[in-house]
Amino acid sequence: MWGEADASPELFVKASRLFEEAKTFSSDETLKMITAGHSHFCRGLGAGTQFVSTLNLKHHDLAQKHLESAVNYYVRAGLTKASEQARATRLLFDASLYMDEAGRHRNPAKKLKSYAAAKGLLQASADSYAMADEPAKREEVKRLLERVRRESEVAISFTGSVTHSGNGIDRTQLATFQHHT
């Protein structure tokens, strides 16, 4: 799914440890914050790659925790682009959670809600990657966004036929979702 998914989670953990070790050799507070941010970012990527391959929520939660910590350290160190990259990555992992959820839903209305959440998160992720000056990652997220749009169109067409059969799907909810696509 993402370039990072090809890397071993263990390599990210190893990199994180190296950043932690490097932090102990610095007396400069800004450098300490940067290395702490890098350490958390690596741990977040490691947990995130495990989440993408297993869809185990404990890995998602761990990735979110470390990526949010990375954002905070980068902000404190004044690294705007690095904080946006960590934020974009966190949003991307959140979007993958909703994409998986949408794929598992049998209820068309719930499927549409999950796709809508994924679309919003993917757009926010793409915007953050743009602010981080990461055009390749932004394009990758845009491709995922297009895939979610196509999948949601299928769900909408199915929902329209189910709506006519008396399933009880709220037409206002369907119209709202169609407006956002």
N, C-alpha and C positions, 0 to 999 in steps of 0.2 A: 504494500500500500504506500509506504513512504520509504525514502532512501535509508532512513535510520533503521527500518525494520530488517534490513539485510545484516545489520551488525548484531553481534552477540550481546545480550544484556550484561553478561559478565565483563565485557570490555568497557561498558559504560561505568560499571561499579569500580573497576580498576582505575579508570580515568578520574572518577570522583575521589577515590582515595589519594591519588597523586596530587590533586588540587588541595585536598585537606592537608596533606603533608607540606605542600608549598606554602600554605597559609601560615604555618608555624615558623617559617623562616623570614617572614616579613614583619617589620615594625610599623609599616605604613597602614593606617586604618582603611584607607580607600582600597589599597591592594588586598587587604584581608577580606573586604566586602566583595571585591571582584572574584577572588578565588573561591569564596564561599558560594557566590552565585553560580560560578562554573561547576562547582561540586554538586550543588543541588540540581542544576540543569542536567548534568550527566546522569545523576540518579533518576531524575524524572524521565529522561529518554530511555533508560534501562527498564524502568517499570512500565513505561508506555509501550515499548516493543513487546514486552511480555503480555500486556493487555491486548494489543492488536493480534497477537498470535493465539491467545487463549480465551479472550473475552471474559476473563476472570475479574470481577469487580474489585477485588482487593488490590490488584495491580493498577487498575484505573485510579483508585483512591490514593494510592501511594504516589503515582505519577503526578496527580493533581497537587498533592501536598508539596512535593519537591519543586514542581514548576512554579507554584505560587511563591515559595520561598525564594527561588531564583529571581523572580520578578522583583520581589521586595529588596533583595540585596543589590540588584542592578540599579534599581531606582535610587537607593541610598548612595550608591557609588557614582551616580550621574551618567550611567550608560543607558541612554534612551533606546538605542537600537537593540541592544541585548535584551532589555526588558520587554520590548515589543516582540522580539523573536520568542522569548520564553512564554509570553502571553499567547501568541499565535499558536504555539505548539500545544499549550494547555487547552485552548479552544478547539483545536483539531482533534485531540483525544476525546474531548466532550462530545464533539460532533459524531465521532465514530461510535460512541455509546448509543446515541439516538438513532444512527443509521442501522445499527444492529437491532435495536429495539423495534424499529419500524419493520424490518424484515421478518421479525418473529410474530408481530401482531396479526391476529386473524380478524379483529374488529377494524373495519375500514376507517372509522372516525379516529380511533386511537393511532392507526397507522399514519393518517394524515397529520395528526398532532406531532408525532415523532419526527416525521419528515420536515414539518415546519420548523421545529426546534433545530434539527440538523442544518437546515438551510440558513437559519439566522446565525448559528455558531460558525458555519463554514464561511459565510460572508464576513463576519467579524475577524475570523482567522486570516482570511485573505487580505483584509485591510491592514491588520497588524503586520503581516509579512511584508506588505508594501511599505509601511512605515519603517520597518527594520531593514529596508533596502535588500530584500531577499526575493528578487523577481522569479527565480525558478520555483521556489516554494509556493509563491503566490499563484503561479500558473498551475502547479500541481493541485492546490486546493480548489482553484477555479474548475479544474476537470472533475474533481469530486463533486463540486456544487452542481455542475451540469448533469452528472449521473443521478444525483438526488432529485433534481428537477424532472428528469425523465421518469424516474421511478414514481415520483409523486403524481405525475400526469397519468400514469397507469392506474394508480390508486384512485385518483379523482374519477377517471372514466368508469372504474368498477363501482365506486361509491355512487355515482350518478345512476347506474342501473339498479343498484341495491336500494337506493332511496325510493325509486318508483315501486319497488316490491313491498314497501311498508316496513322496512327494517327499523325505522325510527331514528335514522340519522338526521340530525338537525341541519336543515337547508341553509340557515344563516351561517353555521360553522363551515359548511362546504363552500359557500360563496366567499366567506372571509379568506379561506385558504386559497381559493382560486385567484383571488385578488392579489395575494402575496407571491404567486408564482410568476 
